[in-house]
């Protein structure tokens, strides 16, 4: 039975959904049909999770070894086999043990985003999904309490962004680790993706059809009805779906849906005082991280 020989381990809200879709298009890459099986962390996290909407997310997790292996049943001749459970980076202290136990020494891909932006994006993600009801500042104050009450990783706005120890642990424990910055991925997605193709030793001249599309964008919906219609099951959608499928190809349907979702989102600005607080909070970790990965991260503190 084929198993993953590479993993996208995080960080959450760092372009991993887009990367998953781009890699999935490559003829020599097989991606798990479920983007985030979360099997590795299911070995040690407690269930049920207690955050708003967390139990629904818990039900999607693959918790047994046979079900995880079955995700890769349809692998044929693909050279690279992967999945993208982004909680593996954050929970590195235990994830690494279980990755080695089940998968040996797979190639590791890590995406890193300015932790200040990442935290706010995670917050807006939950606002978008009608799960977060506090202000960003209130949520930051409540974070430690939420963590102690077993709320899922998405709620760990501040804590996820302390990357140094997480990244160092993967560099110390795996022989092939590729790190990309979200800044580069956003500006030149094709260049970053083709660099990852080379890392995975597949044809790097391939250009994904969706390379100009953005995925899983955070923000506040201008029109909640439109957002819910596009994102949630409903009677009208089930009636029109067969006709839409017959008339519009799948790739085009995805492009239209994503475009509508993006146009319907507004992005509020973070409170300047909160941003300054987070800069001071992360500064030491950022400085250590830039030495570790040999990249100038000073723009993250601007």
Secondary structure, 3 states (H helix, E strand, C coil): CCCCCEEEEECCCCCHHHHHHHHHHCCCEEECCCCCCCHHHHCCCCCCCCCCCHHHHHCCCCCCHHHHHHCCCCCCCCCEEEECCCHHHHCHHHHHHHHHHHHCCCEEEEEECCHHHHHHHHHHHHHHCCCCCCCHHHHHHHHHHHHHCCCCHHHCCCHHHCHHHHHHHHHHHCCCEEEEEHHHHHHCHHHHHHHHHHHCCCCCCCCCCCCCCCCCCCCEECCHHHHHHHHCCCHHHHHHHHHHHHHCCHHHHHHHHHHHHHHCEECCCCCHHHHHHHHHHHHHHHHHHHHHHCCCCHHHHC
